[in-house]
């Protein structure tokens, strides 16, 4: 009898610990949504398109392989972080509805990235805090996964990525932090970003900069929009039963924020390396 009580207690404790270790335990409840509404809009970027960043491939290992993609033909790897449509629509912006605790089924983010031809894909995605991350190296060369808590610059995951391998780890951020950046420790131009969500009401803009979030219970919500190197923007939107509420965001290219080491115009080293004066921090 005593062993049965002990076994039962251990089973209960294991279940409790497991629930705390999964993103689903953060307080969101799946429930049928009757007469739900939608939020639709467009993310745009005004001003000149921020210039791409260039990296001298000769400074990095496996140059002959990495130059097969996104090369300018002059020995540089090109990292273009801002993609705009002809109408100014901004691709790869994350729009998320905050503090929704009950609603439609939550298809949890996969947390899976791929290294393909010295590029981390996708460039922008979403994750949950305390989520398991999977990184698949499809390349015949070695990489290194370094994931940073962007708001504080703290590294939260650092793992080697051998040839044709898969590595996993868990991302644990402070509750107030929303952004991570992944950089390859061997190839700095390999970068991607994630935004933390805790409910299914989010979207990532496509090539036209548009988004749509549906099946929201009627109510008033705070929604945020974010793109790498931009501050998080927010606004309040009221969703009505079976209604469609508009919510557009406009980012300003003059407010692009890059760390000092990322603001090079040419290569990282060499006689033509220099800091772009138009991208230095305002005093």
Secondary structure, DSSP 8 states (H G I E B T S, - for coil): -HHHHHHHHHHHHHHHHHHHTSGGGGS-EE---SS-EEEEEEEEEESS----EEEEGGGSSSHHHHTTSSB-SSSEEEE----B-TT-BBTT-EEEE-S--EES-------EEEE-SS-EESSEEEE-TTEEEEEEE-SSS-EEEEEEETTTTEEEEEEEE-TT-EEEEEE---TT--EEEEEESS-TT-EEEEEE-SSS-EEE--TT-EEEEEEE-SEEEEEEEE-TTS--EEEEEEE-TT-EEE--EEEEGGG----GGG-BSS-SSSTT--B-GGGS---
